[in-house]
Amino acid sequence: MLYQIVALLLEVAAGLLGSACLLRLYMQQQRIPFGNPIGNLVFALTDWLVLPLRKVIPPVGRWDLASLVGTLLLKLAQYGILWLMTGGALIGVPVMAVFGVIGLVIYGLTALVIVYAILSWVQARSPLADVLNRLVAPVLRPLRRIVPMVGGMDLTPLVLLVLLQIAGIVLQHALRGVLGGMVL
């Protein structure tokens, strides 16, 4: 029971902070200004980790590698603490951390698309909707070339959500395959 509680708390903390680091990375890559409620939240959650990392990890072009490394370190800490509690195989911790970061990308994008879709129905002209549109549009653009409008409705967010769910399933099976092949 204690393990489950600690695992849940670590998943929430690493998920929230790691997602904020990934969002920071993506917002900088897309050149979205941070002077909005999302940007302020991202800075508040990630400055303590990303700013010290930037002193040793420079950006590569528009990619803020310090944010990516910060996410990986959070996932390493999460699985490292769980490893200490169980005494499992240490070799699996870095592998699980990498898969955890990929999972955060999938789940974070899923959340962005869901909030984007809801706001497009309810508050299409809010400042938050504009930021979300700028975050989601680059991912939806290739799908919009393939998926036609149906009765004036844009179904690309739905198609993207299905594809993200499939990616999550593939990721889980890949993780089981990789960890199953390791000597634990």
MIVEXTOR-303038 format. One record per residue: z, y, x of N, C-alpha, C, O in turn. Coordinates in steps of 0.001 Angstrom, whole numbers, plus 500000, padded with zeros to 6 digits. Each point is the difference from the previous one (the first is absolute). Example, Ala and Ser with C-alpha at 12.3 -4.5 7.8 and 13.67 -1.06 7.14 Angstrom:
! residues 2
507800494310513190500000501190499110500000501200500900500665499981501036498615501069498614500060501190500820500730501090499230500169501108500509
This chain:
! residues 184
500000498816500824500000501184499176500000501256500873499255500940499724501574499088501331500047501154500893498638500222500659499543501135500136499817497768500272498685500098500627498995500642499046499214500852500414500803498751498320499060500542499021500227501497499777499051500772499870502216499618500089500324501414499806499531500820501201499381501052499840500920498457501363499579500707501213498477500041500083499429501031500353499909497859499326498532499948500036499404501010499025499027500679500329501541499422498492499513500967499016500177501428500504499067500801499939502123499520500556500265501357500486499102500354501179499509501125500091500275497923500810499104500253501127498560500183499543499281500847500529500297498363498489498631500127499475499796501366499353498955500625500177502040499835499076499888501309499359499962501107501057499146500885499942501766499066501009500072501052501022498754500000500884499378501044500195500256497794500337498822499922500873498725500288499203499066500607500524500895498966498229498828500258499169499827501474499707498892500526500103502182500146499534499930501427499689499645500820501237499075500812499970501658498974501106499754500777501218498663499644500641499277500875500476500400497828499533498720499575500562498827500524499201498996500424500574501119499553498102498935500543499156499836501499500222498881500513499998502221500181500190499926501436500272499306500257501343499215500940500124501074498228500874499316500141501298498499499748499856499188500731500567500449498238498676498583499700499791499309501105499204498848500341500266501867500215498754499437501098499227499796501225500887499012500721499854501915499511501058499870501106500956498756499796500862499220500929500212500606497860500276498831499657500803498714500252499222499066500614500517500886498915498248498803500111499173499730501448499590498846500430499985502193500319499684499817501398499619499472500814501182499161500884499822501325498821501370499504500711501171498561499604500305499191500845500382500488497886499453498644499534500257499019500633499011498876500336500371501545499826498379499158500605498970500084501529499995499335500657499200501479499904501689500192501455500124500466500632498693499492501035499569501472498322499825500593500514498775501205500844500397500885499504500697499173501738498884501130500851500387501326499437499483500066499386498935500968500839501840501317499478499645500838501000499213501176499743499743498251501381499872500739501013499249500011499707498515499694500879499194500648497920500436500078499585498599501208499077499862500584499610501011499804500035497775501203499172499838499913498654500727501001499527500538497829499859499484499866498709500696500163500204501499500717499247500659498617501777499881500106500276501431501420500322500429500458499537501045500240501258498149501398500333500321500871498753500015500852499849500876498943499258498167500766498754499947499688499128501210500904499423500604497819500483499748499596499184501141500639500515501282500525499216500790499436502093499423500635500568501194501498499744500009500563499626501029500083500574497830501451499801499930500391498563500331501024499764500641498171499288498927500333498589500227499629499506501394500601499042500487498418501592500171499468499404501228500204500795501279499838499446501087500509501820498826500120500814501219500957499390501022499724500042501199501387499397498351501008499454500909499436498864500858500498499753501099498486499565498419499429498871500726498704500379500707499802499639501160499324501075498164498667500269500532500027501040501121499305499838501003501477501215498846499987501062501015500434499504501377499341500345500981501730498865499152500317499462501334498921499050500535499735499973501201499647499253497908498949499090500443498771500754500501499302499527500897500435501640498528498837500796500418500118500461501440498989500294500639502219499775499880500184500422501386499447498962500973499641500337501129500288498398498438499502498940500882498708499358499500499315499319500764500347500887497973498793499395499429499111501124499466500263500539498925498695499813501811499130501087499547499076499528498874499731498807499860499790502149499343499028499620498967498663499628500643499688500432501110499541498770498180498656499646500434499038500589498971499844499465498902499525501621501460499145500711499053500854500533498858500978500714500219498636498927498554500765500427498828501045498965499603500650500150498965499523498814501827500959498938499672501318500233500713500059500017501229500998500160497989501348500220500524500647498634500268500646499427499123499170500063502096500508498672500320501521499919499968500558498920499805500119502211500384501465499998499951500481499581498608501009499306499880498290501103499088500372499597498637499790498505499798500817499333499365498088500146501176499725498563499884501025499187500776500507498993499504499796501442501705501011499301500808501370500096499334500778499047500040499519502089499352501263500153499275500125498981498879501061499407499803497847500393499461500003499000498928500241498611500577500799499231499466498511500449501620500171498688500623501425499812500501500560498913499860500035502121500718501385499895500468500977499773498843500963499244500131498783501410498744500862499790498823499911498553499518501014499389499662497776500070500308499834498608499565500592499037501032500581498980499630499277501333501647500634499168501040501513500003499843500640498956500128499930502197499599501450500089499799500412499187498770500990499269500036498248500861498881500311499261498773500024498495500273500986499331499690497941500138500884499935498553500216500898499553501145500458498858500019499799502035500936500925499669501077501427499812499490500701499078500416499717501798498685501348499873499417500096498713499187501000499286500072497964500424499159500011498755499218499990498783500921500638498991499697498649501093501415499990498906500967501404499786500580500443498863500163500248502231500144501362499880500523500930499336498984500913499262500371498850501000498373500848499417498959499734498506499804500904499250499632497862500325500613499651498599499732499876499157501251500147498780499936499585501842501198499803499229501221498667499266500011499872498953500634499146501584498674498669499382499964499259500217501301500601500369501009498098499402498972499174500127501195499683501466500274499461500702499144500878499744502051499752501385500384498511500291500084499584501137499776499615497871500538498559500210500147499366500455498691498972500677500019501615498970498862499445500383498717500256501448499621499326500526499114501630500135501533500370501375499637498842500979500215499678500747499076499681499286502095498885500942500156498827499692499062499354500917499492500378497825500286498912499608499103500315500474498586499141500572499328502079499193500224500388500437498661499964501525499888499662500536498944500682500161502133499972501463499973498573500515499837499763500923499221499286498493501502498605500420499873499497499729498584499358500854499389500937497956500094499600499688498625500720500915499008499440500365498967501794500000501350500751500918499140499361501380499934499974500622498938499513499859502187499316501302500014498718499923499177499700500915499234499547498003500919498773499833499207500355499933498513499299500569499164501787498737500513500455499934498611500374501372499465499718500314498843500919500511501991500347501362499574498746500817499698499983500795499060498975499010501734498741500707499739499464499601498627499604500855499208500387497836500513499478499508498724500850500504498841499463500521499022501840499333501074500872500401498897500065501520499855500108500513498886499827500200502224499996501460499926498748500534499332500061500916499180498804498501501178498757500414499361499998499635498520499484500747499169501093498106500511500125499605498590500802501045499227499602500409498910501512500015501647500835500997499333499256501324499848500077500638498950499202499779502096499238501243499914498951499940498892499822500967499259499488497907500627498952499871498989500606500002498598499441500606499086501691498725500738500646499974498683500447501404499590499747500427498874500910500286502026500456501361499689498800500914499779500023500845499106498932498994501698498773500779499834499401499777498608499624500955499321500290497795500266499420499680498690500840500592498867499458500568499052501843499300501049500877500530498950499886501524499924499882500564498912500154500099502246499897501462499999498634500474499520499891501080499419499071498130500814498674500412499522499943499988498474499194500717499408501642498485499956500052499966498540500912501089499446499730500565498940501357499727501784501038500859499459499912501432500526499958500942499210500015499234502103500017501327500613498895500103501042500283500041501198498502500000498377498872499995500930499919501269500846499336499994501037501308501073498560499870501272500711501269500407500756500155501175500333500730497913499937501223500354500734499739499974501507499070499329500447501734501391500344499845499974501463500200498593500569499354499625500978501530499611498416500229498628500444498762499140499775499661499160500834499664501052498034498782499239499705498908500320501014499225499121500376500710502132500067499001500381501000500242499272501315499057499495500609502192500445499836500334499295501240499683498520499861499403499405500898500989500001497990499719498577499789498500499733499941499529498985500513499728501912498871498550499837499951499409500006501405499114499202500306501369501689500544499510500063501375500400498770500809499309499632500950501796499734498684500424498781500689499222498775499530499655499135500806500070500790497905499397498809499418498466500052500019499350498958500078500076502233499851498543500142499914499241499293501126498986499362499715501448500716501552499235499311501053499951498482499812499038499354500416501974500089498972500025498549499778499171499626498776499374498940499969500622501927499025499252499722498777498504500286500162499181499412499294500459501475501618498604500426500146499022498834500177498981499975499310501278499056501581499048498886500129499902499156498725498929499492499667502183500364499630499967499226498758499230500723498910499357499364499165500703501947500838499288500777498970498486499875500148499259500218499042500284499433502156498573499767500189499559498678499383498829499820499667502117499259500185499683498654499514500346499831498525499218499441499231501959501046500379500495499796498636499520501144499108500339501158500244498877498528498727499499501064499121501092500481499049500983499303499747498819501898499740500886500523498956499750499180498736498862499645499693502196500066499593499881499217498766500508500872498856501195500282499908497904500135499235500392500843498869500664501290500432500893500497499314498683500059501822500593501237500501501318499793500732500641500967500411499765497784499754501268499690500687499723499526501431499117499176500236501644501354500696499904499584501391500923498800500201501222500140499948498205498700500279500789498779500164500295499672501462500602498966500291498983501901500629500215499688501412501479499877500383500318499157500839500605501635498597501406499756500341500452498586499602500749499358500735498799500167498116500346498646499569499410498960500948500680499043500372498071501138500018499360499075500934500742500010501328500235498946500590500137502244499885500738500091501259501354499305499900500414499319500938500274500844497944501288499325499829499840498480500046500829499309500592498126500175498795499753498553500048499720499566501433500526498984500455498649501779500258499700499664501394501245500059500881500166499173500896500701501795498855501249500091500770500921498821499703500673499501500902499363500051497856500800498827499660499462498761500713500769499184500510497913500683499520499387498877500722500340500088501484500324498989500623499606502213499945500351500188501415501455499612500259500306499411501037500591500911498036501409499608500140500174498493499988500797499463500770498469499849498368500068498535499947499475499396501300500609499088500560498254501429499917499425499508501254500977500243501156500166499140500864500472502019499151500969500322501050501161499018499999500414499529501060500120500154497754501114499049499915499598498618500504500765499356500718498052500188498914499536498691500464499742500007501500500281499012500680499190502085499843499770500105501437501326499977500761500105499363501048500897501325498432501310500008500646500598498596500018500534499559501017499374499745497857500504498616499961499254499120500988500604499157500663498086501036499439499199499209500940500382500277501436500109499075500805500097502197499530500354500353501382501406499528500330500227499416501059500709500829498050501391499589500267500147498483499970500814499438500732498400499900498424500039498537499943499508499367501278500423498901500358498672501795500345499469499479501239500892500262501200499763499445501074501257501387498768500921500307501105501113498960500049500376499395498997500121500431502200501156499131500167501230500819499656500373500919500728500246498741498166501166500767499542501290499341500414501079500511499698
